[in-house]
Amino acid sequence: MPYSAEFGDHFYCREDGRLECDHVFLGGNDVIARWQNATDFNIGELGFGTGLNFCETWRQWKQVPRDGQHLHFISFERFPMKANEIDRALSRWPEINDERNALCAAWSMEPAGNVTIEFSSDVRLTVVIGTAETQLTSFAPIFDAWYLDGFAPLRNPDMWSLDLMRSVFDRTNPGGSFATYAAAGFVRRNLQAAGFAVERRKGFGAKREMLCGIKQPI
Ligand SMILES: C[S@@+](CC[C@H](N)C(=O)[O-])C[C@H]1O[C@@H](n2cnc3c(N)ncnc32)[C@H](O)[C@@H]1O
């Protein structure tokens, strides 16, 4: 169970981070249904961490044969982990062995700048190294869904600031969405102030609530 001493928080819930990812991020963004009608689908993530969310998303993407569809997963990460640390963290889940092995084999020894890995003709990962606040500003509005996965809001406030939520909103396609395990009042208010229509849902496991929402089409 990876833990950040700097932020005083775990990387995902202690019960089962993979199932939490399914409930919060894939479910909260309704991606399985939306993939059926998408040609290109761009997911943005704040906080790549161990790559668990990417591996689980890729595993689910592969469940259906896809003709002419492309998934681009773009994640922002300030403190990239080493391949052996990612490998150790993700080895807990045999369900994502294939994805873990492919990620660790391709992962840079010294990640810097934009790390882009083409895993297949239809799946591409880009990890943008640096602070999300500064790096996101150079991106065009291409995102269909967001996984907001910073550390706990009170311990990692930069990842939930109004400025960053505005930056996320501005780069979201009309009809695009976000989901997060977080339910803190200031996070909900920042997402609303940024422009999202925010919904509270049942959280994963013992968590009472989570947030998700959409950018209303104009
Ligand atoms: C909860 S963990 C993410 C877990 C991850 N999604 C996974 O699948 O393992 C939060 C991540 O946000 C990163 N982080 C914290 N502050 C950041 C910032 N300002 N910009 C970019 N990344 C940041 C941390 O280094 C950490 O990897």
The ligand as an SDF file (V2000), in Angstrom:
LIG
                    3D

 27 29  0  0  0  0  0  0  0  0999 V2000
   -3.7530    9.9850   -4.6920 C   0  0  0  0  0  0  0  0  0  0  0  0
   -2.2710    9.9850   -5.6120 S   0  0  0  0  0  0  0  0  0  0  0  0
   -2.7850    9.4840   -7.2340 C   0  0  0  0  0  0  0  0  0  0  0  0
   -3.0430    7.9910   -7.3780 C   0  0  0  0  0  0  0  0  0  0  0  0
   -3.0090    7.5540   -8.8070 C   0  0  0  0  0  0  0  0  0  0  0  0
   -4.0690    8.0940   -9.6170 N   0  0  0  0  0  0  0  0  0  0  0  0
   -2.8810    6.0590   -8.9790 C   0  0  0  0  0  0  0  0  0  0  0  0
   -3.6000    5.4810   -9.8500 O   0  0  0  0  0  0  0  0  0  0  0  0
   -2.0400    5.4710   -8.2960 O   0  0  0  0  0  0  0  0  0  0  0  0
   -1.9970   11.7150   -5.8830 C   0  0  0  0  0  0  0  0  0  0  0  0
   -0.8510   12.0390   -6.8180 C   0  0  0  0  0  0  0  0  0  0  0  0
   -0.8510   13.4420   -7.0730 O   0  0  0  0  0  0  0  0  0  0  0  0
    0.4930   13.8640   -7.1950 C   0  0  0  0  0  0  0  0  0  0  0  0
    0.5210   15.3280   -6.9740 N   0  0  0  0  0  0  0  0  0  0  0  0
    0.3760   15.9840   -5.8010 C   0  0  0  0  0  0  0  0  0  0  0  0
    0.4100   17.3330   -6.0090 N   0  0  0  0  0  0  0  0  0  0  0  0
    0.5410   17.5120   -7.3520 C   0  0  0  0  0  0  0  0  0  0  0  0
    0.5920   18.6660   -8.1990 C   0  0  0  0  0  0  0  0  0  0  0  0
    0.5200   19.8950   -7.6940 N   0  0  0  0  0  0  0  0  0  0  0  0
    0.7080   18.4800   -9.5390 N   0  0  0  0  0  0  0  0  0  0  0  0
    0.7790   17.2110  -10.0600 C   0  0  0  0  0  0  0  0  0  0  0  0
    0.7420   16.0910   -9.2990 N   0  0  0  0  0  0  0  0  0  0  0  0
    0.6120   16.2330   -7.9750 C   0  0  0  0  0  0  0  0  0  0  0  0
    1.2160   13.0660   -6.1600 C   0  0  0  0  0  0  0  0  0  0  0  0
    2.6050   12.9990   -6.4220 O   0  0  0  0  0  0  0  0  0  0  0  0
    0.5210   11.6960   -6.2790 C   0  0  0  0  0  0  0  0  0  0  0  0
    1.1910   10.8590   -7.1670 O   0  0  0  0  0  0  0  0  0  0  0  0
  1  2  1  0
  2  3  1  0
  2 10  1  0
  3  4  1  0
  4  5  1  0
  5  6  1  0
  5  7  1  0
  7  8  2  0
  7  9  1  0
 10 11  1  0
 11 12  1  0
 11 26  1  0
 12 13  1  0
 13 14  1  0
 13 24  1  0
 14 15  1  0
 14 23  1  0
 15 16  2  0
 16 17  1  0
 17 18  1  0
 17 23  2  0
 18 19  1  0
 18 20  2  0
 20 21  1  0
 21 22  2  0
 22 23  1  0
 24 25  1  0
 24 26  1  0
 26 27  1  0
M  CHG  2   2   1   9  -1
M  END
$$$$
